[in-house]
Each structure stands twice: as structure tokens, then as C-alpha cells.
Amino acid sequence: MAVFSINDILLASDGLASNNTAPVPCIKPKVSESISSSVLYLPIADALVKAIPIRECQEKVIDLLEVKEPRLKPRSAVDTSYCPAYEGYSRVRLGVYRRLVSMLRYLPKDIGIAYSEGFRPFSKQKEYFDAIFKDFLHKTKDGKEAYGEAAKLVSPFIDNKPTHCTGAAIDMALFRIKDDSNLEVLDMGLYDSSKDNDNETFTTSITEIQKENRLLLLKSATKAGLVNYGYEWWHYSYGDRAWAYAKGEKYAIYDLVVDKSDPILMITKESYLAEASLHTDTK
Ligand SMILES: [Zn+2]
């Protein structure tokens, strides 16, 4: 039985920001204040989010694969069609792990968490951004526009602290334990950040079951202290700038967990766009 109903959600007619200077957020429904205050409705690399200072708290990164909790599993263990995207995907900050464990208390006993990507190396972040940027560039032929659109789907690696590279973020879905050897990922709609259809947490163009399952994930995660990225139903974080912005915290507590001498850190937006225009022009 669902813990709550999708009927709790009513689309707000005033969903868009009333301040004309504010960026246009994604769909913002009316949910209870406790949930609404735990969803980021701005692009993840918006200037308002990036302006939040970070005070690294030096908390360690742990590997979820070493955790013996039957209701916390890598997606690949539940969904045979899914392969882990890269090595080390199961690492998160200790504070994130604690909130995932806390989440389980708010979920029905036969429901668990299927996580797919936690910590992400900077090189992998660049790879993801490059792929989506190139897609948009192909469509628009405008580097700046393509960069802005790509930045809504993947946090840029330039002049930014991508949340997955800090150990603050986790991408996840829910699964049902039918019996010990029979686990099933709940139907929550498409899980693919390269497609911009129906990824928004509160999109209305998905089935009622998908809406209910997304809401179950959202309600349990936000109760545990995580925040959701409103453009992606599967993306949650704690301790990063998105969390600080949504929760009204003065600063984030997790900085990048990367090699500071990585040459990727030296790439500027100008050099990246110049390189891109070179390739578009010579097509
Ligand atoms: Zn994510």
C-alpha cells in the first residue's frame, strides 16, 4: 500500500519564479513544505547555487559495496540490464551513507534502495558533459546555448564543483523484495540524463504508478535529510551546494574529492567553447 497518494500533489499555477530576473526553474508543484523545501528547482550549476561557499569538513568517503544491508544494493544487483558505469561508483561521503540508512526506516519493509552512481571521478564528469554538450551543439550550432542546455542535465566540470565529484550525491531508484532471490526495480519512469523528457521529478506526463513511486522515493529521502534535484527524479544529495541552497544553509560542507593537479581543472569555458567552435566550423 502506498504511504501517501499522488493526489497530494497539485500543480501550482504560480510554479514559475515571480522574480523576472530569476532563471526559469523546472516544474514546481505544491507539496508539503517539508518536501518542497528539499527540492532544488534551479539548474544545478545556476549562479545562485554556485555562489554558496564551501567549508570542507574533511569527512571520509566510504564504499557502499562494503555495507552489509540487504535493502541497500547497487542497481546492477537488482536490474540485470544495468551495468555499473565506472569503477568506484559506489563511494559516497559518510554523511550520505548515514542518510541512506535513515531512509530505509521511512520505506515499507519490502522496499529497498538501488543506487547507481555516487562519487564520480572528474574525468568521468567531463566525459558525460562532453557527450551531452556535443549533442546540443549539433542541434543548435551555438556553443554558448549548447553549454547552457548541457549544464541543466550534467553539472559542468569547468569553473564548478560537480556534486558527484564531492561524494555528496547519489543516483538511486527503489526496488521491491518479493523474496530473497527475487528483487524488482520499481517502475519510476525513464532513467537517462541524456534524454530531457520526463526526467523532472514532478512531471505530469508519466503514469500514476511512476508518480507514486517517485513520490515514495522523494518522501523517504527528504525525511532522511537528502535533497532532490528537481530536473532528475533519481538524483539526491547531502552536504553540497544544492543541499545548502535548498535548505537555506550558509555553506556547503563537501568540496571536490579530486587530484588538485588534474589538468582538466585548468580548462576554461572560453578555451572549451573555442575548441568546440573549431570543430563545428570545420564540419
Ligand atoms: Zn546524479
Residues whose N, C-alpha, C, O or C-beta is under 5 A from the ligand:
A	BS01	ZN	A169 D171 H235
